[in-house]
Amino acid sequence: MDRVFHRVMLNYQKENNIKRNCITNAQYLYDQINKNCKHKVKARAVFVINEEKKLFCQGHLVLEYEDGTFIDPSYEYASLNNSKYFTTIHDLHLKESDINYKKELIKIFIKFINHANEINQGEFLINDKKYYDDQADYVENFFKDLPSIFHLLL
């Protein structure tokens, strides 16, 4: 069921061209998975690199399952093929030594680490309440419109 929540919310983001909302996306998917699914997740701060798109994201939030698998709650990055996620500056440096490690990069990443910790400690951390509610309505309407027998299969 967690993958269904994920796909539906990514579809909403795609249809509405949502970008730069990883905090709200992480909070929403974190809430849904931890409330409705047998799997539990925690928020994690990551760097994202996608060489095909020549993209480097200095701070992003994803969710991590207990087995270490990541699920990216943001269509903006989840839709890219071959993205690499790094949870520490050390790991990033080992794989991508040509990145300039300025103070600003470290400050941004620490800010995202703090955001992840706040979500994991039960704080409701969103930067756009209307967007959170609109995405929730979209996902809820998707499930409401399904035949009741389908819910038993999830």
C-alpha positions as CSV (number, residue, x, y, z in Angstrom):
1,M,0.0,0.0,0.0
2,D,2.9,2.3,0.7
3,R,3.9,2.1,-3.0
4,V,0.4,3.0,-4.0
5,F,0.3,6.1,-1.8
6,H,3.7,7.0,-3.3
7,R,2.6,6.6,-7.0
8,V,-0.6,8.5,-6.5
9,M,1.1,11.4,-4.8
10,L,3.8,11.5,-7.5
11,N,1.1,11.6,-10.1
12,Y,-0.4,14.6,-8.3
13,Q,2.9,16.4,-8.3
14,K,3.5,15.6,-12.0
15,E,0.0,16.9,-13.0
16,N,0.5,20.1,-11.0
17,N,4.2,20.7,-11.9
18,I,5.2,20.7,-8.2
19,K,8.8,21.4,-7.5
20,R,10.9,22.4,-4.5
21,N,8.5,20.9,-1.9
22,C,10.5,18.0,-0.6
23,I,9.8,18.9,3.1
24,T,6.0,18.9,2.6
25,N,6.2,15.8,0.3
26,A,8.3,13.9,2.9
27,Q,6.0,14.9,5.7
28,Y,2.9,13.7,3.8
29,L,4.3,10.4,2.7
30,Y,5.9,9.8,6.2
31,D,2.5,10.4,7.8
32,Q,0.7,8.1,5.4
33,I,3.1,5.2,5.5
34,N,3.6,5.3,9.3
35,K,-0.1,5.6,9.9
36,N,-1.5,3.1,7.3
37,C,1.2,0.6,6.4
38,K,3.0,-2.2,8.1
39,H,6.3,-0.8,7.0
40,K,7.8,2.1,9.0
41,V,9.9,4.8,7.5
42,K,12.1,7.7,8.8
43,A,13.0,10.9,7.1
44,R,16.6,11.3,5.8
45,A,18.5,14.2,4.5
46,V,20.4,13.4,1.2
47,F,22.4,14.9,-1.6
48,V,21.1,14.0,-5.0
49,I,23.2,13.7,-8.1
50,N,22.0,12.9,-11.5
51,E,24.7,12.9,-14.1
52,E,22.3,12.6,-17.1
53,K,20.6,15.8,-16.2
54,K,23.8,17.4,-14.8
55,L,21.9,17.9,-11.5
56,F,23.3,18.3,-8.0
57,C,20.8,18.9,-5.2
58,Q,22.5,20.1,-2.0
59,G,19.7,19.3,0.3
60,H,16.7,17.0,-0.2
61,L,14.5,14.8,2.0
62,V,13.6,11.2,1.3
63,L,12.2,8.4,3.4
64,E,14.2,5.4,4.4
65,Y,12.7,2.0,5.2
66,E,14.1,-0.1,8.0
67,D,16.1,-2.1,5.5
68,G,17.9,1.0,4.2
69,T,15.9,1.4,1.0
70,F,15.0,4.9,0.0
71,I,11.7,6.2,-1.3
72,D,11.8,9.6,-2.8
73,P,8.6,11.5,-2.1
74,S,9.2,14.2,-4.8
75,Y,8.4,13.7,-8.4
76,E,11.0,16.2,-9.3
77,Y,13.7,13.7,-8.4
78,A,11.9,10.4,-8.2
79,S,11.1,10.6,-12.0
80,L,14.8,10.8,-12.9
81,N,16.7,7.7,-13.9
82,N,20.0,6.8,-12.4
83,S,20.0,9.3,-9.6
84,K,22.5,8.7,-6.7
85,Y,21.6,9.6,-3.1
86,F,24.2,10.3,-0.5
87,T,23.4,10.6,3.3
88,T,26.7,12.0,4.4
89,I,29.2,14.5,3.1
90,H,31.9,11.9,3.6
91,D,30.1,9.4,1.3
92,L,29.5,12.1,-1.3
93,H,33.1,13.1,-1.2
94,L,34.3,9.5,-1.7
95,K,32.1,9.1,-4.8
96,E,32.1,12.6,-6.2
97,S,35.4,14.2,-5.2
98,D,35.1,17.0,-7.7
99,I,32.3,18.8,-5.8
100,N,33.3,22.0,-4.1
101,Y,32.6,21.6,-0.4
102,K,32.0,25.2,0.6
103,K,30.6,26.2,4.0
104,E,27.2,27.0,2.3
105,L,26.8,23.4,1.1
106,I,27.5,22.1,4.6
107,K,25.1,24.7,6.1
108,I,22.3,23.7,3.7
109,F,22.8,20.0,4.4
110,I,22.8,20.5,8.2
111,K,19.5,22.4,7.8
112,F,18.0,19.4,6.0
113,I,19.4,17.0,8.6
114,N,17.5,19.1,11.2
115,H,14.3,19.0,9.1
116,A,14.5,15.2,8.9
117,N,15.1,14.9,12.7
118,E,12.1,17.2,13.4
119,I,9.8,15.0,11.2
120,N,11.1,11.8,12.9
121,Q,10.5,13.4,16.3
122,G,6.8,13.9,15.5
123,E,6.8,17.6,14.5
124,F,4.5,18.5,11.7
125,L,6.9,20.2,9.4
126,I,5.5,21.6,6.2
127,N,6.2,24.7,4.2
128,D,2.9,24.9,2.4
129,K,-0.3,23.8,4.2
130,K,-2.6,24.3,1.2
131,Y,-0.3,22.1,-0.9
132,Y,-0.2,19.5,1.8
133,D,-4.0,19.5,2.0
134,D,-4.6,19.5,-1.8
135,Q,-2.2,16.6,-2.2
136,A,-3.9,14.7,0.6
137,D,-7.4,15.4,-1.0
138,Y,-6.1,14.0,-4.3
139,V,-4.7,10.8,-2.8
140,E,-7.8,10.3,-0.6
141,N,-10.1,10.8,-3.6
142,F,-8.2,8.3,-5.5
143,F,-8.7,5.7,-2.8
144,K,-12.3,6.7,-2.3
145,D,-13.1,6.1,-6.0
146,L,-11.7,2.6,-5.9
147,P,-14.1,-0.3,-5.6
148,S,-14.2,-1.5,-2.0
149,I,-12.8,-5.0,-2.9
150,F,-9.5,-3.3,-4.1
151,H,-8.9,-1.9,-0.6
152,L,-8.8,-5.5,0.7
153,L,-6.0,-6.3,-1.8
154,L,-3.8,-3.4,-0.6
